């Protein structure tokens, strides 16, 4: 597990690569334009001289300072306008020679005059999420390989499993397609092997591809990591709690499998409550029914889960067993 300082160092290195890449690409475009439209190179050389004269005027403030300043400023604007017109006339966008930084707030430095830029915070969060997921042995799942055939013709307790799971699949596909910050939280209820993990991971895959930070983990593994860090038994500098509270989407798998200790219950409540208060969505899956959840957890946790989550009940036979039987 990477420490916070290592995550920060990796983020700084990534920002430096972004900045260098943008500047190198701008240099390549400049060489291209100078070769095709040499007039632009001459104008830019003149503008560079004008900029030097402006700097001297600002420092010296001698003679007809205001008059000379205005003259040079106008020449600068005229030159920039001429370059834009030449680019446009030759089929290039007017900003073709500018450095196209990924973040226009900080120019890919990671910092503004107000402190750390939001893009840097997102990058640090993404790296922390990837580090948590790296050792989680995530299943390789996507919507295309979710087969409804395993539910066809099966009726359990009066529920047509094919209709139920077809509706769940459609809902999850649409959820992933429309995912954004502040999306709804989901509670997936159903017995073992009925598709909860497959669909939650399919959502994760699509959401990650859209550029969001996703953390996936079983409740017990996440709580154990936080417990080790809290009591000083983990590598110094790691902060699982901060990462799971801050990521764009948290997928909490197998709620109810963990031991019920005061520390785990308070931590679980802290995570759920923090994410609700900050408008960050979760996908919680459990093998327990609503009634079993209500018996297993205190009222504070249950009320937060049931109030914030859209309920997706799953139905079917254990697909893993059916696959083994059918070879």
C-alpha positions in Angstrom: 0.0 0.0 0.0 1.4 3.4 -1.0 1.8 6.0 1.7 0.2 9.5 1.3 3.6 11.0 0.6 4.2 8.4 -2.2 0.7 9.1 -3.6 1.5 12.8 -3.6 4.8 12.3 -5.3 3.2 10.2 -8.0 0.6 12.9 -8.5 3.3 15.6 -8.8 5.2 13.4 -11.4 2.0 13.0 -13.4 1.3 16.7 -13.4 4.9 17.4 -14.5 4.4 14.9 -17.4 1.1 16.6 -18.4 2.7 20.0 -18.4 5.7 18.9 -20.4 3.5 17.0 -22.9 1.3 20.1 -23.5 4.4 22.3 -24.0 6.1 19.8 -26.3 2.9 19.5 -28.4 2.7 23.3 -28.6 6.4 23.4 -29.8 5.6 20.9 -32.5 2.7 23.0 -33.7 4.9 26.1 -33.7 7.5 24.4 -35.9 4.8 23.3 -38.2 3.3 26.8 -38.6 6.7 28.5 -38.9 7.5 26.2 -41.8 4.1 26.8 -43.5 3.4 30.4 -42.7 6.8 32.1 -42.1 5.1 35.5 -41.7 3.8 34.3 -38.3 7.3 33.6 -37.1 8.3 37.2 -38.0 5.3 38.7 -36.3 5.9 36.7 -33.1 9.6 37.8 -33.1 8.4 41.4 -33.2 5.9 40.7 -30.4 8.7 39.3 -28.3 10.6 42.5 -28.8 7.5 44.5 -27.9 7.1 42.5 -24.7 10.7 43.3 -23.7 10.1 47.0 -24.3 6.9 46.9 -22.2 8.8 45.4 -19.4 11.4 48.1 -19.5 8.7 50.8 -19.5 6.9 49.3 -16.5 10.2 49.1 -14.6 11.5 52.5 -15.6 8.4 54.7 -16.0 10.4 57.4 -17.7 9.5 60.0 -20.4 6.2 59.7 -22.1 5.5 56.5 -20.2 1.7 56.3 -20.7 1.9 57.3 -24.4 4.6 54.8 -25.1 2.9 52.1 -23.1 -0.3 52.5 -25.0 1.5 52.4 -28.3 3.3 49.2 -27.5 0.1 47.6 -26.1 -1.7 48.5 -29.3 1.1 47.0 -31.4 0.9 43.9 -29.4 -2.9 43.5 -29.9 -2.5 44.2 -33.6 0.2 41.6 -34.0 -1.9 39.0 -32.1 -4.9 39.8 -34.3 -2.8 39.4 -37.5 -1.5 36.0 -36.3 -5.1 34.9 -35.6 -6.2 36.0 -39.0 -3.3 34.3 -40.8 -4.0 31.0 -38.9 -7.7 31.2 -39.8 -7.0 32.0 -43.4 -4.8 28.9 -43.7 -7.4 26.6 -42.1 -6.1 26.5 -38.5 -7.9 27.4 -35.3 -7.0 30.8 -33.8 -5.5 29.3 -30.7 -3.4 26.7 -32.6 -0.1 28.1 -31.3 -1.2 28.3 -27.7 -0.2 25.7 -25.1 -3.2 23.6 -24.5 -2.9 22.6 -20.9 -5.4 20.0 -19.6 -6.3 22.3 -16.7 -6.7 26.0 -17.6 -7.0 26.9 -13.9 -3.4 25.9 -12.9 -1.8 25.3 -16.4 -1.0 21.7 -15.2 1.1 22.8 -12.3 -1.4 21.5 -9.7 -1.6 24.8 -7.8 -3.2 28.2 -8.2 -2.8 31.3 -6.1 -5.6 29.9 -3.9 -3.6 26.7 -3.1 -4.0 23.2 -4.5 -6.0 23.0 -7.7 -9.1 20.8 -7.9 -7.5 18.9 -10.7 -4.6 17.9 -8.4 -7.1 16.8 -5.7 -8.9 14.7 -8.2 -5.6 13.1 -9.4 -4.5 12.3 -5.8 -7.9 10.8 -5.2 -7.7 8.7 -8.4 -4.3 7.4 -7.5 -5.4 6.5 -4.0 -8.5 4.7 -5.5 -6.3 2.7 -7.9 -4.0 1.7 -5.1 -6.8 0.4 -3.0 -8.3 -1.5 -5.9 -5.0 -2.9 -7.1 -4.9 -5.5 -4.4 -8.6 -6.2 -4.3 -8.6 -8.9 -7.0 -11.5 -7.3 -8.8 -13.6 -9.6 -11.0 -13.5 -8.8 -14.7 -17.1 -8.0 -15.5 -19.0 -6.0 -18.0 -22.6 -5.6 -19.1 -22.1 -7.4 -22.4 -21.3 -10.6 -20.6 -24.2 -10.5 -18.1 -26.4 -13.3 -19.4 -30.1 -13.3 -18.6 -30.4 -16.9 -19.8 -29.6 -18.1 -16.3 -32.8 -16.4 -15.0 -35.2 -17.5 -17.9 -38.2 -19.6 -16.8 -37.3 -19.4 -13.1 -40.0 -18.3 -10.6 -39.1 -17.9 -6.9 -41.7 -16.9 -4.3 -43.9 -15.8 -7.1 -41.2 -13.6 -8.6 -40.4 -14.0 -12.3 -36.6 -13.8 -12.1 -36.1 -13.1 -15.8 -38.3 -10.0 -15.7 -36.7 -8.8 -12.4 -33.1 -9.2 -13.6 -33.9 -7.8 -17.1 -35.2 -4.7 -15.4 -32.1 -4.5 -13.1 -29.7 -4.9 -16.0 -31.4 -2.1 -17.9 -31.4 0.1 -14.8 -27.7 -0.5 -14.2 -26.7 0.2 -17.8 -28.6 3.5 -17.7 -27.2 4.4 -14.3 -23.6 3.9 -15.6 -24.4 5.8 -18.8 -25.8 8.8 -16.9 -23.4 8.7 -14.0 -22.2 12.0 -12.7 -21.2 13.6 -9.3 -24.3 13.4 -7.1 -25.8 10.3 -8.7 -28.2 8.2 -6.7 -26.9 5.6 -4.3 -28.0 2.0 -4.8 -28.7 -0.9 -2.4 -28.5 -4.3 -4.2 -30.3 -7.0 -2.2 -30.2 -10.7 -3.0 -28.8 -14.1 -2.3 -25.3 -15.3 -3.1 -24.5 -15.6 -6.8 -27.5 -13.8 -8.3 -25.5 -11.1 -10.2 -24.9 -8.3 -7.7 -21.1 -8.3 -8.0 -21.3 -8.7 -11.8 -23.6 -5.7 -12.3 -21.8 -3.5 -9.7 -18.5 -4.1 -11.3 -19.9 -3.5 -14.7 -21.1 -0.1 -13.5 -17.6 0.5 -12.0 -15.9 -0.3 -15.3 -18.1 2.2 -17.2 -17.8 4.9 -14.6 -14.0 4.5 -14.5 -13.9 4.8 -18.3 -15.7 8.1 -17.9 -12.8 9.4 -15.8 -14.3 9.1 -12.3 -12.5 7.6 -9.2 -14.1 4.4 -8.1 -13.2 2.3 -5.1 -14.5 -1.3 -4.9 -14.1 -3.5 -1.9 -15.8 -5.9 0.5 -17.0 -4.2 3.6 -14.9 -6.4 5.8 -11.6 -5.8 3.9 -12.2 -2.0 3.9 -13.0 -1.9 7.6 -10.0 -4.1 8.5 -7.7 -1.7 6.6 -9.1 1.3 8.4 -8.8 -0.6 11.8 -5.2 -1.4 11.2 -4.4 2.2 10.3 -6.4 3.6 13.2 -4.6 1.4 15.7 -1.1 1.9 14.1 -0.7 -1.6 12.7 -0.6 -0.5 9.0 2.1 1.2 7.0 2.6 4.7 8.1 0.9 7.3 5.9 -1.9 5.2 4.4 -5.4 6.5 4.8 -8.1 4.2 3.6 -10.8 6.1 5.4 -10.1 9.3 3.7 -10.0 7.6 0.3 -13.3 5.8 0.7 -15.0 8.9 1.9 -13.6 11.1 -1.0 -13.8 8.9 -4.1 -16.5 9.6 -6.7 -18.2 6.2 -6.4 -17.8 3.8 -3.5 -18.8 0.2 -4.1 -19.3 -1.5 -0.8 -19.6 -5.3 -1.4 -21.1 -7.9 0.9 -22.5 -5.8 3.7 -23.3 -8.0 6.6 -20.3 -10.3 6.2 -18.2 -8.3 8.7 -18.0 -8.8 12.5 -20.1 -6.4 14.5 -17.8 -4.5 16.8 -18.3 -1.0 18.1 -15.3 0.2 16.0 -16.7 -1.3 12.8 -20.2 0.0 13.4 -19.0 3.6 14.1 -16.7 3.5 11.1 -19.4 2.2 8.8 -21.7 4.9 10.0 -19.0 7.5 9.5 -18.4 6.4 5.9 -22.1 6.3 5.0 -23.0 9.5 6.7 -20.0 11.4 5.3 -20.8 10.3 1.7 -24.4 11.2 2.1 -23.6 14.7 3.5 -21.1 15.4 0.7 -23.5 14.1 -2.0 -21.2 11.2 -3.1 -22.9 8.0 -4.3 -22.4 4.5 -3.1 -23.4 1.1 -4.4 -24.0 -1.3 -1.4 -24.6 -5.0 -2.0 -25.7 -7.5 0.6 -26.9 -11.1 0.8 -29.2 -10.1 3.6 -32.9 -9.1 3.2 -34.2 -5.8 4.4 -35.5 -7.5 7.6 -32.1 -9.1 8.3 -30.3 -5.8 7.7 -32.6 -4.1 10.2 -31.8 -6.8 12.8 -28.1 -6.7 12.1 -27.4 -3.0 12.3 -28.4 -0.2 14.6 -31.1 2.3 13.6 -28.7 5.1 12.7 -27.0 3.0 10.0 -30.2 1.4 8.7 -32.1 4.7 8.4 -29.2 6.3 6.5 -28.9 3.4 4.1 -32.7 3.0 3.4 -33.2 6.8 3.1 -30.4 7.4 0.7 -30.4 4.3 -1.5 -32.5 3.2 -4.4 -33.5 -0.4 -3.7 -32.6 -3.0 -6.4 -33.9 -6.4 -5.3 -32.2 -9.3 -7.1 -33.7 -12.7 -7.7 -32.5 -16.0 -9.2 -30.5 -19.1 -8.5 -26.8 -19.1 -7.8 -25.3 -18.5 -11.2 -21.9 -19.7 -10.1 -23.3 -23.1 -9.2 -25.3 -23.2 -12.5 -22.1 -22.5 -14.5 -20.3 -25.3 -12.7 -23.2 -27.7 -13.3 -23.5 -26.8 -16.9 -19.7 -26.9 -17.4 
